[in-house]
């Protein structure tokens, strides 16, 4: 392969499919709360994780706008657990997310959010009709088994009917030993959630939603690499699904190379998970760069041919 095209090349529309950016209205709403999730100043408190010191600069909209690729899709942070909050409590925060995120302007587009406890499908359908809404993000904790796929059927069907994709993101971590290191949730429950949701989709999702484009963040926690164990235990990976994608955040060349050996290059889409991680840096040549940063994201987001 030839040398990779430089970032910012005039001939490429570079896409980051997964970032987090909290608009000021969402920050203030989290500061008003007295139960999880909530902010005290810039300290984030969650039920299952130690207090986290948020960098205010990471959510400075103007600063982030100056430092982005050509197109960025931002999403609500599903580990906050907002999608799992009951009734009006969750609906208020989801509405604030949609209203404030849609005001961010270029280069930002938005992953919609939806309650997984009391979904409002009519409201979601209306939100998905917005041009700046790229698709729907769901927490992996809402899709942990085939029964969950069926339970989430109405919101998945809404995205499918809108012709927009679904992004599967780790959800809230369960409470754990406070003596564990801060990285524990990201390496243990988050990865486990992604494995569960990927396998649930593998068993039941495509059969129920034949045209839905779906992407799993963090390379689905490397779930496809377990295909040999899956086969040994009586399952099968089966033919590659052209509408399943793997977003790259938190992984680098070794993991990406390993996954490509199982699923090929076409399903790999760039996402950074900024500000918690950084963009993928792989010196795999111009064809790989074009596929992962441009062509594959466009197929995920818009259904464009590869």
Secondary structure, DSSP 8 states (H G I E B T S, - for coil): ------TT-TT---EEEEE----HHHHHHHHH-SSSSEEETTEEEETTEEEEE--GGGG-HHHHHTT--SEEEE---GGG-GGGS-HHHHHHHHHHHHHHHHTS-TTEEEEE---SSS--HHHHHHHHTSTTEEEEEEEGGG-SSHHHHHHTHHHHHHHHHHT-EEEEE--------TTS-TTHHHHTHHHHHHHHHHHHIIIIIHHH-TT--EEEGGGGGGGGGGHHHHHHTT----S--TTEEEE-TT--HHHHHHHHHHH-STTEE----BTSS--------HHHHHIIIIIHHHHHHH----
